[in-house]
Amino acid sequence: MAVPSCAYRVPHPVCCSFIPPHILEILATREAEESTEPGPNQRTAVVTRQLLAERQLQRLSLEAIPQLTAPQPGQTDRVIYDDQTQWNFDVALVRGEGDAAVPAQNVNQAYDHAGASRDLLKQVFNRDGADNAGMTINVNVNFGVAFNNAFWDGVRLTMGNGDGVIFVDFAASPDVVGHELGHGVVQFTANLDYYSQSGALNESYADILGTLTEQRLRDETFDTANWLIGDEIMAPGLYGEALRSMAYPGTAYNNSILGQDPQPDHMSNYYSGPADNQGVHINSGICNKAFYVTCDEIGTDAAAQIWYAGLQNLWPTAMFTDAATVLASQARILARDGVVPRQAAQAVRAAWRSVGVT
C-alpha cells in the first residue's frame, strides 16, 4: 500500500499518531485472529507504521530544502481537503478560509475545530498558528478507508473516518484537532524528540493544547470539563470510554476491545519498555497529571500560561525533571509580572512532586 510523501517544513517534523501504537497492535492482532482478510485495524496499523518510517527517513533531508517550504507570514488561514477515501493527501480542496459551510459534516467540523485551535493560540498565547508565522492550517478528512487514526506530519492534520465499530470520524473531536495542531506548536518551539521522556512531554503538550481547545470552545471551567482526550471519537459500542484521562491517568478505558489503559499517574509506575517509542503516549499521563494538579491549585488559565512559557524554554532532549525546573522558573517570572498568582511556582513544584518527578 503506497502512501505518498509530501513537502515538509523545518524544523524536523515527526509523524505524530493520535492512537497509540500499542492500541493499534491490539486491534490489528485481534482482527487477524478473527478473519483471514485484512480489516481496517490492520490497514491502519500498516499505514501508520509506514508513515512513521517515511517521516523518519525524510527528516535527514529537511534542512536542504528550507527555501521550498518557507511559511507565509500572517496568513493563518484554514484549508480543508477531502481525500475521498484515497491513500493520498490534499486530493480535493473543499473549503477555504471564509467559505460557507458545505453539506459534509466532517468538513465543517474540521473547519470549526481548526478555527477554535487557531483562536486559542492567537487569543490566549498571542501566537500566529503552529509556527507563529501564519502557517496555513491544512486539514485532510476522509483519508483512506475506515482509517482508525489521525496524525500531524509536519505540514497537515490528517483525519481518518474511523470504522464505525471502534472509532468514528476523528474530525468530530475538537481535542483531537487541537492535539494534532499542538504537535505543530511543539515542532516549532522546543521541538521535543519523539522518544522516551521528551516524547512523553511532546504528547502531553499536545493533549494540553487539545483539552484547552475543547474547553474554550465549549466555555468549560476546570470543574465542568471532563479532562478526557478522544472521548468523542469512540463508536457507540464504546460510548463513555476515552483514549486518555488527564485527571486520572490509567482510567480512560477498560474493556475487552481496547484492553486496560496503561497510563501511569506517578513515576513509581513509569513504563520503561521499548514499545510506543519508549512510552511517549503511555508516560505522558504523568505530565498530564502534573498539569491537571496545577490547574486545580491556581486555575487553568494561569497553568496554561506557565506551560506555554515553559515550552518556549525547553529543548529537544528535555526530561521530566528539566520540565519541572523550567516550568517553576517560568511560573516565578510570570508571577513577578502579575500574569499568574504569586504562589504559582510553589503550585508547579508541588504538582511535579505529587507525580514523583521531584
N, C-alpha and C positions, 0 to 999 in steps of 0.2 A: 504494500500500500504506500504510494508515494505521497509525501506531504511536502509541498514546495517550500523552498527557502525564500527569504524576503530581505528587504533593506533594513538596516539596523542603525541605531544611534549609539554613540558613545555616551557615557562610559559603560562598558561591559554589561550588557543586559543578560539576564538569565530567564529561561522559560519557567515561570513560577506557576505551578499547578494548584488549583483550589482544592481538589480532592486529594488527600494524602495518598502516596503510593501504597501504603500498607492496606488501605481500604480497597483500592483498585485491584490489588493482587488477591485479596479475599474474595471479591466479587467475581473476578475472572476465573479463579480456581473452581469456585462453586459452579459457575456456569459451564465450565469444561466438563465437570463431573456429571452434569445433568443432560448434556447434549453433545453430539459429535459435530454439530455445526457451530461455527464461531458466532457468538452473540455480541450484543452491544458492549458488555463489560470487557470482553476480550479485545474487541476493537479499540475501545477507549484506552485500555492499558498499553496496547501496542503503539498506538499513535502518540500517547503521552510520553512513553519511553523514547520513541523516535525523535520527537520534538526536543526533548531534553538533550539527547545526544547531539542533534544538529546544532542547537544553540551553543553547546559547549565547544564544539569544533569551530564554529564561526566567531566565537569570542576572540580567537587568535588573530583574526584579520581586521578587527573593527577599527583599530587606530590608523589603519592605512587609508580609510575612506571617510574621514570626518567631513570633508568638503561636500560629499554626496548626501549627507544626512543632517545638515545644519537645520536647527529648528527655525520656525517662522516667528519672530518676536511679536508679542502682543496679540496673537491670533486666538488661542484658547477656545476654538470652536469645536463643535461636535459633528462627526460624520458617522452614520450608521450604515453598514454594509450587510446585505443579505447574501450569505454564501450558498443558499439554495441547496442545502444538504450535500454539497460537494466538499471534498477534502482539499479545498483551495481557499485562499484568503482574498478579501476585497473583490468579491465576484460582481456584485451589483450595488451601487450606491442608491439607497432608498430614502434616506432622509438626511438633510444637512442642517446646519445652524439656522434657526429661524423658520424652517419649513413647517408646514401644517402637519398635524398628526395623520398617520396613514392607517389603513384597515388592520395591518398586522400588529397584534397586541405586543408581541415581544420587541418589535422595533421601537414602539413608543415607550415601553418600559426601559429599554436600554438608553434611549434618548433622555428620559426623565431622570433616571438614576445616575447617568453620567453627569447631567447638569447639577444634580444635588451634590455629587462628589466635587465637581469643579467649584461650586459655590462655597462649599466647606473650606476648600483650600484658599480661595480668594478672600472670603469674608471673615474667616476665623484666623487664618495664618498669613494673610496678605501674600499668597503665593499664586503665581500665574501658571497653573497647570502643573503637570508632573515635573517638568524641567525648569519651572519658574521663568520660562522664556516664551510662553504662549504655545506650547506644543499642542497640536490638534489631538483631541480625544477621539480615537478611532476605535469603534466597537463593531465587531463582527458577530452576527447572530446566525442561527441555523447552520452552524459549522458541522459537517459530517452527518452521519446517520445515527440517530439515537446516541449521540456523543455525551457521555456522562462526566463532563468536566468543563472547567473554564480556566483560562490562563492569560498571563501577561507575557509577551515575548520581546519586550523592549521597544515595540512600536505600537502595538494594538492590544486591546482586550478582546478575547475571543470567547464566545458563549455557546455551549452546546445546548441542544434541545432537551437532553435527558431522555431516558427510555420510557418514562411514564410509569414505571414499576418501582424503581428505587429513587430516581431523581426526576424532577420536572425541569422546565426551561430555566436555565441559570440567570437569564436576564430579569427574571421575576423578582430577584432579591437585590435590594439596594446595598446590603452589606457585602454581597459577592462582587458587585461592580466597584464599590468603594475599596474593597480589599485588593482587587487586581490593579486598580489605578494606584493604590497605596504602594504596591511593589515598584511602580514607576517613580514615585516620590523617593523611595529608598534608593533606587538606582542612581538618581541624580543628586543625592545628598551623601549619606555615609557609604553608599554602595556596598552594603554588608555582604560578605561572602555567603553564598548559599550552601553552607556546610556547618554542622555542629552548632556551637552556641551562637556564632554570628548569624548563621542561617535561621536559628530559632528567634533571634531578635528581629531579623528581617520579616519572618512570618508574623510575629507579634505586632510589629508596627503596621503591617497590612491589616491585621484584624482590628487594631485600634482605629485606623482610618475608616475601615468598613463599618464598625459599630457607630462611630461618630457621624458618618454619613447618614446612616439609618435613623439614629436618634434625632438628629437635627431635622431631617425630612419629616419625621412624624411628631416633632415637637415633644419628645420624651425627656423625662428627667432621670436622674440616677435611680430613683425609686420605681418609676413606671417602665423603664427599659427592661427587656428580658435578658440582655447581655449574652444572647445566643448568636452564633455565627452559622449561617447556612440553614436556618430552620425553614425558610420559605421555599427552599428547593426540594424538600422532602416530598416524595409522591404520597398519595393518600394513605397507602398502607403503612407508611412510616410517619404519619402525622404526629406532631408533638416532639419528634426527635430533632437533633441538630448535628452539625459537624463538630462544633466546639462550644464550650461554655466558658466565658471569661470569668464569671463569678465563681463557678465551681468546676474547674477543670477535672476531667475524668468522669463526668456525669452526663455528658451531652447525649449519649446513646448507649443502649444496651439491649440488643435484640439478636434474633437468630440470623438476620441478614448481614448486618454490619459487624457483629461481634460486640465487644465492650470497648468503650472509649479508653484508650491507654494513656491519656494525658496526665502527667503528674501536676500537682499544685505545690510541690515542695522539692527541694534538692535531694532530700532523703530518698526520693523515688525517681531520681533522674535516669533517663534512658541513655545508656552509653553504647548501645549496639550499632551495627553498621547500616541498618535499614533507614529509609527516609533521609538520605544524606546525613546520617548520624543524628536523626531525630529532629529535623528542622520543624516539622509540624507537631511532633509529639511534645518536645520540650518547650515549645512556645507557650504552653499552658502556665509554666512558672512565671514567665514575663507578663502574660496577660493577667494573672492573679495579682502581681505587684501593681500593675496599673489600676485594676479594679479597687484594690485596697486603698490606694492613694486617692482615687475618686471619692470613695466613701468618706475619707477623712477631710479633704479640702475642697471637694466639688469637682465635677467632670471638666468644667471649663478651665479651671486652674491646672489640673493634671494634664490636660491636652496641651496647654501652652508649654509646660515643662518638658513633656515628652517630645514635642516638635523641636524645641530649642536643643534638646539633647541629641536628636537625630542629626542636626547640623554640626555637631561637635564630636560625633563618633567616627570610627574608621573601619575599614573593611573587615579586619580580623578581631574586632572588639568582642570581648567575653561578657558574661553576665555581670561579673564584678566591675568591669570597666563601665558598663552601662549604669550600674548603681552609683558609682562615684561621679560620673559625668552628670547624671540627672540631678543628684543632690547639689552639685555645684551650680547647675543652671537654675535650680529652684532658689538658691540664695540670691543669685543675680536678679531674677525676676521679682523676688520678694523685695529686694532693695529698691527696685524701680516701681513698686506698687502694683505690679501686674497680678501677683498671686499673694495669698495670705502669708503673714510673717512667719508662721510655723511650717511653711511648705517643705523646707529642707528636712526637718525632723520627720515629717509625714512620709517623705520619699524614703528616707533611710529606714524607718520603721517598716514600711511596706516590703522592701527588699529583705529585711531581716526576717519578716514573717514567713517568707518563702524559702528561707535557708540559704540565701545567697551571701549575705554579710553577717 
